Amino acid sequence: MLDVNGKPLVDGASVRLLHAPPELLHGLPSEDQEAIQWAARGASMRLVGKDDYGNVELEFKDFSGTRHWIFVRPTIVMAI
């Protein structure tokens, strides 16, 4: 699996979410939407897995220390 720049994505890698896609935010509680949008503005995330649909699983702590896990397309992720 490759990031937006063609760099391989491996479990445990530090990554950045380049933007929060509307389909990810749709239907989530406002506090989760805010946390994901905050993270997309430059927070470091950790790649913790992949699913059978070609998505990567990311883990991050938001501004209040709450831990979140999200699945996104690897094309909106950049390895750091």
KASUL-V932657 format. One record per backbone hydrogen bond with DSSP energy under -0.5 kcal/mol. CO is the residue of the C=O (numbers start at 1). NH is the residue of the N-H. If there is no record, write none. Layout:
BEGIN
CO_NH + CO_NH
END
This chain:
BEGIN
1_9 + 3_6 + 7_3 + 8_10 + 10_13 + 13_47 + 14_80 + 15_45 + 16_18 + 16_78 + 19_21 + 21_24 + 21_25 + 22_26 + 25_28 + 29_32 + 29_33 + 30_34 + 31_35 + 32_36 + 33_37 + 34_38 + 35_39 + 36_40 + 38_41 + 39_42 + 39_43 + 45_15 + 46_48 + 46_59 + 47_12 + 49_57 + 51_54 + 54_74 + 55_51 + 56_58 + 56_72 + 57_48 + 57_49 + 58_70 + 59_46 + 60_68 + 62_65 + 66_62 + 68_60 + 70_58 + 72_56 + 73_76 + 74_77 + 76_18 + 76_19 + 77_4 + 78_16
END
